[in-house]
Amino acid sequence: MARNSTADNLINSFLSLADQICQRLESAGIDAPHRHDLVALLANGQVRLDGELQSLEARYAKLKVQSTKILDTSEKLVQSAAGIVFFPGIYVMNRLRGKK
């Protein structure tokens, strides 16, 4: 994946700033994370975010399938109920037509 030069410049600036901060902290006697630690932390966060997004997409797909099944079942129940409600009238009309 190609990145533009602005993104490269921003990343390089961030990493050089991280290096400078690390050097100052180490000169003060404080153990500081290096650029590789920061990059690993960011990569881990990206992988976790990708996993969460995939999980959300899977949940969405599951809910979509469930809602489709519920709608189909509801439609069949309504058609069945309508058939039951109108059956006596239809039966009588068919019987009357048959006698003529």
DSSP file (Angstrom, degrees, kcal/mol; ACC not computed):
  #  RESIDUE AA STRUCTURE BP1 BP2  ACC     N-H-->O    O-->H-N    N-H-->O    O-->H-N    TCO  KAPPA ALPHA  PHI   PSI    X-CA   Y-CA   Z-CA
    1    1 A M              0   0    0      0, 0.0     2,-0.3     0, 0.0     0, 0.0   0.000 360.0 360.0 360.0 126.0    0.0    0.0    0.0
    2    2 A A        -     0   0    0      1,-0.0     2,-0.3     0, 0.0     0, 0.0  -0.638 360.0-158.7 -85.2 135.4    1.5    3.3   -1.1
    3    3 A R        -     0   0    0     -2,-0.3     2,-0.1     1,-0.0    -1,-0.0  -0.803  20.7-112.7-108.1 154.8    1.5    6.2    1.4
    4    4 A N     >  -     0   0    0     -2,-0.3     4,-1.9     1,-0.1     3,-0.2  -0.397  28.9-109.0 -82.3 166.4    1.8    9.8    0.4
    5    5 A S  H  > S+     0   0    0      1,-0.2     4,-2.7     2,-0.2     5,-0.2   0.801 115.8  60.6 -68.1 -28.6    4.8   11.9    1.4
    6    6 A T  H  > S+     0   0    0      2,-0.2     4,-2.3     1,-0.2    -1,-0.2   0.923 106.5  46.2 -64.1 -42.8    2.8   13.9    4.0
    7    7 A A  H  > S+     0   0    0     -3,-0.2     4,-2.5     2,-0.2    -2,-0.2   0.911 112.5  50.6 -65.5 -41.9    2.1   10.7    5.9
    8    8 A D  H  X S+     0   0    0     -4,-1.9     4,-2.8     1,-0.2     5,-0.2   0.920 110.9  48.9 -61.3 -43.6    5.7    9.6    5.7
    9    9 A N  H  X S+     0   0    0     -4,-2.7     4,-2.3     1,-0.2    -1,-0.2   0.905 111.6  49.3 -63.1 -41.1    6.9   13.0    6.9
   10   10 A L  H  X S+     0   0    0     -4,-2.3     4,-2.2     2,-0.2    -2,-0.2   0.912 112.5  47.4 -64.5 -43.0    4.4   12.9    9.8
   11   11 A I  H  X S+     0   0    0     -4,-2.5     4,-2.6     2,-0.2    -2,-0.2   0.929 112.7  48.7 -64.6 -45.5    5.5    9.3   10.8
   12   12 A N  H  X S+     0   0    0     -4,-2.8     4,-2.5     1,-0.2     5,-0.2   0.892 111.1  50.6 -62.7 -39.2    9.2   10.2   10.6
   13   13 A S  H  X S+     0   0    0     -4,-2.3     4,-2.2    -5,-0.2    -1,-0.2   0.917 111.1  48.9 -63.5 -42.9    8.7   13.4   12.7
   14   14 A F  H  X S+     0   0    0     -4,-2.2     4,-2.4     1,-0.2    -2,-0.2   0.923 112.7  47.1 -62.7 -44.4    6.8   11.3   15.3
   15   15 A L  H  X S+     0   0    0     -4,-2.6     4,-2.3     2,-0.2    -2,-0.2   0.891 112.1  48.8 -68.1 -38.8    9.5    8.7   15.5
   16   16 A S  H  X S+     0   0    0     -4,-2.5     4,-2.3     2,-0.2    -1,-0.2   0.884 111.7  50.4 -68.2 -35.8   12.4   11.2   15.7
   17   17 A L  H  X S+     0   0    0     -4,-2.2     4,-2.5    -5,-0.2    -2,-0.2   0.912 110.0  50.4 -64.7 -41.7   10.5   13.0   18.5
   18   18 A A  H  X S+     0   0    0     -4,-2.4     4,-2.4     1,-0.2    -2,-0.2   0.896 110.0  50.8 -62.3 -39.9   10.0    9.7   20.3
   19   19 A D  H  X S+     0   0    0     -4,-2.3     4,-2.5     2,-0.2    -2,-0.2   0.914 110.5  48.9 -62.8 -43.3   13.8    9.0   19.9
   20   20 A Q  H  X S+     0   0    0     -4,-2.3     4,-2.2     2,-0.2    -2,-0.2   0.912 112.3  47.4 -63.3 -43.7   14.6   12.5   21.4
   21   21 A I  H  X S+     0   0    0     -4,-2.5     4,-2.5     2,-0.2    -1,-0.2   0.915 111.8  51.1 -64.2 -42.0   12.3   11.9   24.3
   22   22 A C  H  X S+     0   0    0     -4,-2.4     4,-2.6     1,-0.2    -2,-0.2   0.920 109.9  49.5 -61.2 -44.5   13.7    8.5   24.9
   23   23 A Q  H  X S+     0   0    0     -4,-2.5     4,-2.2     1,-0.2    -1,-0.2   0.902 112.0  48.2 -62.7 -41.6   17.3    9.8   24.9
   24   24 A R  H  X S+     0   0    0     -4,-2.2     4,-1.1     2,-0.2    -1,-0.2   0.901 112.7  47.8 -67.0 -40.6   16.4   12.6   27.3
   25   25 A L  H  <>S+     0   0    0     -4,-2.5     5,-2.9     1,-0.2     3,-0.3   0.916 112.7  48.5 -66.0 -41.9   14.7   10.2   29.7
   26   26 A E  H ><5S+     0   0    0     -4,-2.6     3,-1.2     1,-0.2    -2,-0.2   0.860 108.2  54.1 -67.3 -34.8   17.6    7.7   29.5
   27   27 A S  H 3<5S+     0   0    0     -4,-2.2    -1,-0.2     1,-0.3    -2,-0.2   0.777 107.2  52.5 -68.9 -23.7   20.1   10.5   30.2
   28   28 A A  T 3<5S-     0   0    0     -4,-1.1    -1,-0.3    -3,-0.3    -2,-0.2   0.441 126.0-105.0 -87.5  -0.7   18.0   11.4   33.3
   29   29 A G  T < 5S+     0   0    0     -3,-1.2     2,-0.5     1,-0.3    -3,-0.2   0.629  79.0 130.9  89.6  14.5   18.2    7.7   34.4
   30   30 A I      < -     0   0    0     -5,-2.9     2,-0.6    -6,-0.2    -1,-0.3  -0.878  59.9-126.4-105.0 130.1   14.7    6.7   33.5
   31   31 A D        -     0   0    0     -2,-0.5    -5,-0.0    -3,-0.1    -9,-0.0  -0.639  38.2-174.8 -74.8 119.6   14.1    3.6   31.4
   32   32 A A        -     0   0    0     -2,-0.6     2,-0.1   -10,-0.2   -10,-0.0  -0.826  28.0-102.2-119.0 153.5   12.0    4.7   28.4
   33   33 A P        -     0   0    0      0, 0.0     2,-0.1     0, 0.0   -11,-0.1  -0.472  37.0-134.3 -71.7 144.8   10.4    2.8   25.6
   34   34 A H     >  -     0   0    0     -2,-0.1     4,-1.9     1,-0.1     3,-0.5  -0.403  30.0 -94.9 -92.7 174.1   12.2    2.9   22.3
   35   35 A R  H  > S+     0   0    0      1,-0.2     4,-2.6     2,-0.2     5,-0.2   0.832 124.6  57.2 -59.4 -33.3   10.6    3.6   18.8
   36   36 A H  H  > S+     0   0    0      1,-0.2     4,-2.4     2,-0.2    -1,-0.2   0.878 105.1  51.1 -67.7 -36.0   10.3   -0.1   18.2
   37   37 A D  H  > S+     0   0    0     -3,-0.5     4,-2.2     2,-0.2    -2,-0.2   0.912 111.7  47.4 -65.0 -41.4    8.2   -0.5   21.4
   38   38 A L  H  X S+     0   0    0     -4,-1.9     4,-2.5     2,-0.2    -2,-0.2   0.908 112.0  49.1 -66.0 -42.1    5.9    2.3   20.3
   39   39 A V  H  X S+     0   0    0     -4,-2.6     4,-2.7     2,-0.2    -2,-0.2   0.909 111.7  49.6 -64.0 -41.3    5.6    0.8   16.8
   40   40 A A  H  X S+     0   0    0     -4,-2.4     4,-2.5     2,-0.2    -2,-0.2   0.903 110.4  50.7 -64.1 -40.1    4.8   -2.6   18.2
   41   41 A L  H  X S+     0   0    0     -4,-2.2     4,-2.1     2,-0.2    -2,-0.2   0.918 112.4  46.3 -63.5 -43.4    2.2   -1.1   20.5
   42   42 A L  H  X S+     0   0    0     -4,-2.5     4,-2.2     2,-0.2    -2,-0.2   0.896 112.4  50.3 -65.6 -40.7    0.6    0.8   17.6
   43   43 A A  H  X S+     0   0    0     -4,-2.7     4,-2.4     2,-0.2    -2,-0.2   0.903 110.1  50.5 -64.7 -40.3    0.6   -2.4   15.4
   44   44 A N  H  X S+     0   0    0     -4,-2.5     4,-2.3     1,-0.2    -1,-0.2   0.908 110.2  50.1 -63.2 -41.6   -1.0   -4.4   18.2
   45   45 A G  H  X S+     0   0    0     -4,-2.1     4,-2.5     1,-0.2    -2,-0.2   0.887 109.7  51.0 -63.1 -39.1   -3.7   -1.7   18.6
   46   46 A Q  H  X S+     0   0    0     -4,-2.2     4,-2.5     2,-0.2    -2,-0.2   0.919 110.4  48.3 -65.6 -43.3   -4.3   -1.8   14.8
   47   47 A V  H  X S+     0   0    0     -4,-2.4     4,-2.2     2,-0.2    -2,-0.2   0.907 112.8  48.9 -63.3 -41.5   -4.7   -5.6   14.8
   48   48 A R  H  X S+     0   0    0     -4,-2.3     4,-2.4     2,-0.2    -2,-0.2   0.912 110.9  50.1 -65.0 -41.8   -7.0   -5.5   17.8
   49   49 A L  H  X S+     0   0    0     -4,-2.5     4,-2.5     2,-0.2    -2,-0.2   0.911 109.4  51.3 -62.2 -42.5   -9.1   -2.8   16.1
   50   50 A D  H  X S+     0   0    0     -4,-2.5     4,-2.3     1,-0.2    -1,-0.2   0.906 110.2  50.0 -60.5 -41.3   -9.3   -4.9   13.0
   51   51 A G  H  X S+     0   0    0     -4,-2.2     4,-2.2     2,-0.2    -2,-0.2   0.906 110.3  49.3 -63.8 -42.2  -10.5   -7.8   15.0
   52   52 A E  H  X S+     0   0    0     -4,-2.4     4,-2.4     2,-0.2    -2,-0.2   0.902 110.7  50.8 -64.0 -40.6  -13.2   -5.7   16.8
   53   53 A L  H  X S+     0   0    0     -4,-2.5     4,-2.4     2,-0.2    -2,-0.2   0.907 110.4  48.9 -63.9 -41.6  -14.4   -4.4   13.4
   54   54 A Q  H  X S+     0   0    0     -4,-2.3     4,-2.3     2,-0.2    -1,-0.2   0.887 110.1  52.2 -64.6 -37.8  -14.6   -7.9   12.0
   55   55 A S  H  X S+     0   0    0     -4,-2.2     4,-2.3     2,-0.2    -2,-0.2   0.914 110.2  48.0 -63.9 -42.6  -16.6   -9.0   15.1
   56   56 A L  H  X S+     0   0    0     -4,-2.4     4,-2.5     2,-0.2    -2,-0.2   0.891 110.6  51.6 -64.8 -39.5  -19.0   -6.1   14.7
   57   57 A E  H  X S+     0   0    0     -4,-2.4     4,-2.3     2,-0.2    -1,-0.2   0.899 110.0  49.4 -63.9 -39.6  -19.4   -7.0   11.0
   58   58 A A  H  X S+     0   0    0     -4,-2.3     4,-2.3     2,-0.2    -2,-0.2   0.907 111.2  49.1 -66.1 -41.6  -20.2  -10.6   12.0
   59   59 A R  H  X S+     0   0    0     -4,-2.3     4,-2.7     2,-0.2     5,-0.2   0.911 110.9  50.7 -63.2 -41.8  -22.7   -9.5   14.6
   60   60 A Y  H  X S+     0   0    0     -4,-2.5     4,-2.3     1,-0.2    -2,-0.2   0.923 110.6  48.5 -61.4 -44.8  -24.4   -7.2   12.0
   61   61 A A  H  X S+     0   0    0     -4,-2.3     4,-2.2     2,-0.2    -1,-0.2   0.901 111.8  50.0 -63.0 -40.5  -24.6  -10.0    9.5
   62   62 A K  H  X S+     0   0    0     -4,-2.3     4,-2.6     1,-0.2    -2,-0.2   0.924 111.6  47.5 -64.4 -44.5  -26.1  -12.3   12.1
   63   63 A L  H  X S+     0   0    0     -4,-2.7     4,-2.7     1,-0.2    -1,-0.2   0.865 110.0  53.9 -64.5 -35.5  -28.7   -9.7   13.1
   64   64 A K  H  X S+     0   0    0     -4,-2.3     4,-2.0    -5,-0.2    -1,-0.2   0.922 110.7  45.4 -64.7 -43.8  -29.6   -9.1    9.5
   65   65 A V  H  X S+     0   0    0     -4,-2.2     4,-2.3     2,-0.2    -2,-0.2   0.920 113.7  49.8 -64.9 -43.9  -30.2  -12.8    8.9
   66   66 A Q  H  X S+     0   0    0     -4,-2.6     4,-2.4     1,-0.2    -2,-0.2   0.911 110.8  48.9 -62.7 -42.3  -32.2  -13.1   12.1
   67   67 A S  H  X S+     0   0    0     -4,-2.7     4,-2.5     1,-0.2    -1,-0.2   0.879 109.8  52.3 -66.7 -36.1  -34.4  -10.1   11.2
   68   68 A T  H  X S+     0   0    0     -4,-2.0     4,-2.4     2,-0.2    -1,-0.2   0.917 110.3  48.4 -63.9 -42.4  -35.0  -11.5    7.7
   69   69 A K  H  X S+     0   0    0     -4,-2.3     4,-2.5     2,-0.2    -2,-0.2   0.907 111.5  50.0 -63.4 -41.3  -36.1  -14.8    9.3
   70   70 A I  H  X S+     0   0    0     -4,-2.4     4,-2.7     2,-0.2    -2,-0.2   0.916 111.4  48.6 -64.1 -42.5  -38.4  -13.0   11.7
   71   71 A L  H  X S+     0   0    0     -4,-2.5     4,-2.5     2,-0.2    -2,-0.2   0.913 112.0  48.8 -64.0 -42.1  -40.0  -10.9    8.9
   72   72 A D  H  X S+     0   0    0     -4,-2.4     4,-2.2     2,-0.2    -2,-0.2   0.927 113.4  46.6 -63.1 -44.5  -40.5  -14.0    6.8
   73   73 A T  H  X S+     0   0    0     -4,-2.5     4,-2.3     1,-0.2    -2,-0.2   0.909 112.1  50.9 -64.1 -42.1  -42.1  -15.9    9.7
   74   74 A S  H  X S+     0   0    0     -4,-2.7     4,-2.4     1,-0.2    -2,-0.2   0.910 109.1  51.1 -62.3 -42.0  -44.3  -12.8   10.5
   75   75 A E  H  X S+     0   0    0     -4,-2.5     4,-2.4     1,-0.2    -1,-0.2   0.913 110.6  48.5 -61.7 -43.1  -45.5  -12.6    6.9
   76   76 A K  H  X S+     0   0    0     -4,-2.2     4,-2.3     1,-0.2    -1,-0.2   0.886 111.2  50.5 -64.9 -38.4  -46.4  -16.3    6.9
   77   77 A L  H  X S+     0   0    0     -4,-2.3     4,-2.7     2,-0.2    -2,-0.2   0.895 110.4  49.3 -66.3 -40.0  -48.3  -15.9   10.1
   78   78 A V  H  X S+     0   0    0     -4,-2.4     4,-2.6     2,-0.2    -2,-0.2   0.920 112.0  48.3 -65.6 -43.0  -50.2  -12.9    8.9
   79   79 A Q  H  X S+     0   0    0     -4,-2.4     4,-2.1     2,-0.2    -2,-0.2   0.907 113.3  48.0 -62.8 -40.5  -51.2  -14.7    5.7
   80   80 A S  H  X S+     0   0    0     -4,-2.3     4,-2.1     2,-0.2    -2,-0.2   0.916 112.0  48.9 -66.1 -43.1  -52.2  -17.8    7.7
   81   81 A A  H  X S+     0   0    0     -4,-2.7     4,-2.6     1,-0.2    -2,-0.2   0.903 110.4  51.1 -63.9 -41.1  -54.3  -15.6   10.1
   82   82 A A  H  X S+     0   0    0     -4,-2.6     4,-2.6     1,-0.2    -1,-0.2   0.905 109.3  51.3 -62.8 -40.6  -56.0  -13.8    7.2
   83   83 A G  H  X S+     0   0    0     -4,-2.1     4,-1.0     1,-0.2    -1,-0.2   0.897 111.5  47.1 -62.0 -40.5  -56.8  -17.2    5.6
   84   84 A I  H  < S+     0   0    0     -4,-2.1    -2,-0.2     2,-0.2    -1,-0.2   0.903 113.7  47.8 -68.2 -41.0  -58.4  -18.4    8.9
   85   85 A V  H  < S+     0   0    0     -4,-2.6     4,-0.4     1,-0.2    -2,-0.2   0.919 119.9  36.6 -66.9 -43.7  -60.4  -15.1    9.3
   86   86 A F  H  X S+     0   0    0     -4,-2.6     4,-2.4    -5,-0.2     5,-0.2   0.527  92.6  92.3 -89.6  -5.0  -61.7  -15.1    5.8
   87   87 A F  H  X S+     0   0    0     -4,-1.0     4,-3.0     1,-0.2     5,-0.2   0.915  83.1  51.2 -58.1 -48.1  -62.2  -18.8    5.4
   88   88 A P  H  > S+     0   0    0      0, 0.0     4,-2.4     0, 0.0    -1,-0.2   0.927 113.3  45.3 -59.0 -43.5  -65.8  -19.0    6.6
   89   89 A G  H  > S+     0   0    0     -4,-0.4     4,-2.4     2,-0.2    -2,-0.2   0.920 115.0  46.9 -64.8 -43.5  -66.9  -16.2    4.2
   90   90 A I  H  X S+     0   0    0     -4,-2.4     4,-2.5     2,-0.2    -1,-0.2   0.897 111.8  52.0 -64.9 -40.4  -65.0  -17.7    1.2
   91   91 A Y  H  X S+     0   0    0     -4,-3.0     4,-2.2    -5,-0.2    -2,-0.2   0.927 111.1  46.7 -61.4 -45.8  -66.4  -21.1    2.0
   92   92 A V  H  X S+     0   0    0     -4,-2.4     4,-2.6    -5,-0.2    -2,-0.2   0.925 112.5  49.6 -64.8 -44.4  -70.0  -19.8    2.1
   93   93 A M  H  X S+     0   0    0     -4,-2.4     4,-2.4     1,-0.2    -1,-0.2   0.914 111.1  49.5 -61.4 -43.2  -69.5  -17.9   -1.2
   94   94 A N  H  X S+     0   0    0     -4,-2.5     4,-1.9     1,-0.2    -1,-0.2   0.894 111.7  49.2 -63.9 -38.8  -68.0  -20.9   -2.9
   95   95 A R  H  X S+     0   0    0     -4,-2.2     4,-1.2     2,-0.2    -2,-0.2   0.902 111.4  48.9 -66.0 -41.0  -71.0  -23.1   -1.7
   96   96 A L  H  X S+     0   0    0     -4,-2.6     4,-0.8     1,-0.2     3,-0.3   0.889 111.2  49.7 -68.0 -37.4  -73.5  -20.5   -2.9
   97   97 A R  H  < S+     0   0    0     -4,-2.4     3,-0.5     1,-0.2    -1,-0.2   0.875 107.9  54.9 -65.5 -37.4  -71.8  -20.3   -6.3
   98   98 A G  H  < S+     0   0    0     -4,-1.9    -1,-0.2     1,-0.2    -2,-0.2   0.782 103.5  54.8 -68.5 -27.3  -71.8  -24.1   -6.6
   99   99 A K  H  <        0   0    0     -4,-1.2    -1,-0.2    -3,-0.3    -2,-0.2   0.713 360.0 360.0 -80.2 -22.0  -75.6  -24.3   -6.0
  100  100 A K     <        0   0    0     -4,-0.8    -1,-0.2    -3,-0.5    -2,-0.1   0.487 360.0 360.0 -78.1 360.0  -76.5  -21.9   -8.9
